[in-house]
Amino acid sequence: MPLPRMYITSFLVAATILLGSRVDAHGHDMSEIPEGKVMSAEPLDSMLWAHILIMMVTFGIIFPAGMVLGIVRNRWHVPVQVFGVVLAVVGYFMGHLHRGRTFSSNIHASFANSLMLMLIVQIVFGIYLKLHTTNGFHGKIRKVAVYGHGIVGKLMPVVSWIQMLFGGITALGFCREDHLGQCLAHFIMGSAFIGYGILLTLIMLVGQNWLKRTGRSQEFFDSALIAAWGCVNTFTEHRWGGPWVANDIQHTTMGIIWWAAGLTGVWLSRKRDGSPKRNFIPGFVILLTGWGMSAHPQHLMLSTKVHTAFGYTLIAAGATRIMEIAFVLKDANTISSEGDANSWQYIPPFLLYASGFLFMGATEEQMQLVSDAGISHVSYVLVIYSFSFILFLLTNILLHLYAINATPPVPPKDIEAPPRLPRINGHQRNTASRQIRDAEEFELQGLISDDEDLKSPNSPSTLGRNNETRVD
């Protein structure tokens, strides 16, 4: 079988080079790094730039595309992933052979081994599944391999995103010592906004059938997540027992309103009969968060303007989301059951992408670097929006790839199921088509009963017996 041989070959090559590379992983001359610094003053050389480009293309485009092809069981899944593995091995090798700038021990180098270990595990799962061995004990192992291959494959884009962030932080020498806390806040929250935007895009284009099967509205899930995040923020934004400093009060009160509004949104996400209902709460929480961030006090004027742009973008995302639900969709889940979306529906997700990138790009160290370079806030914000458009484009391409290859694209009809009673958590009692069939059966039953009564000999009515020769 040629495909398993390709997998086995790629695995052996990957394992050989990765294990060989680990020996020299920290073979750079640390004496070149000045005392008190985390990296040397030399610029990034061409080898390191090539490493960055190859790894971004591999883990940001090729592997996600292969993951989508694997979900829809497309025959190009294996070739695309094998090509990605080859590029990943080359990029990993180049990352250890570069010259120029030297780095001290860092999170990017440490996390790289975990990422490549995931890749090796994924290759092993893939090889085993391609062997199609199901006899005896292998049948149980195969079930584990199927689940493992799917879970690791879907985790790869998230882990790859984290590693890319670590790479950028390491290349610039940011997020050390006192700056670590602020970096964590900006990159975690910024990534959360981008992730929320991706989820909105996914549900809008290919997730409507799943949402219908859950029997809940989208705001149920959004509000539950907002409430959980608010609880975390309420108790982590301030070091309890210590003095209230800087923006502690604003961050803590923002956490309080998140969980309070989130619980309200969960309650409003159902009708009286238990069926799902849309509401404005998640959009309004985003709007309020943007308003708070737009007035966030900063040390640099450039940072103040960038935070203002971030806040206004978040306000626009919340406002357009409310208008989408109330006026464009009129409380429906979607306009078309075929997966087509109104042009307005693309605005809130994109603005969440942009908000996330703006917030991640607004740390103190980044703002100081941009200010020292003489770059205006307008130019910086436009560059950030460009990154947002690129990620938005890639997300839409991947979802389009899934939609045109998924079979069947839309379930033909509701599957027969016993009726369910209404539930407090927002479950729908019956599907619309089943309710229609129940009504039709009830009407037919009435007509049949009437007809039988007419034909009964005990009936005193003469209706239906006009053709009889004798009437008593």
CORKAZI-V445812 format. One line per field, one symbol per residue. ss: DSSP state (H for helix, E for strand, - for the rest). phi: phi as a letter, one per 40 degrees, with the letter a starting at -180 (. if undefined). psi: psi as a letter, one per 20 degrees, with the letter a starting at -180 (. if undefined). A space follows every 10 residues. Layout:
BEGIN
ss = ???
phi = ???
psi = ???
END
This chain:
BEGIN
ss = -HHHHHHHHH HHHHHHHHHH HHH------H HH------E- ---E-HHHHH HHHHHHHHHH HHHHHHHHHH H----HHHHH HHHHHHHHHH HHHHHHH--E --E---HHHH HHHHHHHHHH HHHHHHHHHH ------HHHH HHHHHHHHHH HHHHHHHHHH HHHHHHHHHH HH----HHHH HHHHHHHHHH HHHHHHHHHH HHHHHH-HHH HHHH---HHH HHHHHHHHHH HHHHHH---- -------HHH HHHHHHHHHH HHHHHHH--E -----E---- HHHHHHHHHH HHHH------ HHHHHHHHHH HHHHHHHHHH HHHHHHHH-- ---------- ----HHHHHH HHHHHHHHHH ---HHHHHHH HH----HHHH HHHHHHHHHH HHHHHHHHHH HHHHH----- ---------- ---------- -HHHHHHHHH HHHHHHHHHH HHHHH----- ---------- --
phi = .ccccccccc cccccccccc cccbcbcccc cccccgbbac cccccccccc dccccccccc bccccccccc ccfcccdcdc cccccccccc cccccbbcbg cbbcdacccc cdcccccdcc ccccdccccc cfcbcfcccc cccccccccc cccccdcccc cccccdcccc ccgcgbfccc cccdcccccc cccccccccc cccccbbccc ccccgbcccc cdcccccccc ccccbbcbcc hbccbfbdcc cccccccccc ccccccccca cccgccacac ddcccccccc ccccbccbcb cccccccccc ccccdccccc ccccccbccf gccacbccgc bcdccccdcc ccdccccccc cbcdcccccc cccgcccccc ccccccdccc cccccccccc ccccbcbccb dcaccdaccb ccbcchccca cccccccccc cccccccccc cccccccccc cccgbccccb bc
psi = phghhggggh gggggghghh hhhkhljqoi iipqpirirr iqrprhghgh gggghgggih ggghghgghh hjlqiigggg hgghgghggg ggghhijqbc pqqaprhghg hhhgghghgg ghgggggghi ilojpchhgg hhgghggggg ghhhhghghh gghgghgggg hikrlqdiig ghgggghggg hggghggggg gghhhjjhgg hhhhjqrhhg gghggggghh gghhjiipnp irqpqdkggg gghhhghghg hghghghijq ahjiqqpqri gghhggghgg gghhjpprhq hghghghghg ghghghgggh gghgghhgil jrhrhpijiq qqhhiigggg hhghgghghh jkrggghggg ghikprhggg hhgghghghg hgggghgghg gghiiqpqhp phrqppqqqq qqqhjjqqgq rghhhghggg hgghhggggg hhhhiphipi qipikiiqhp p.
END
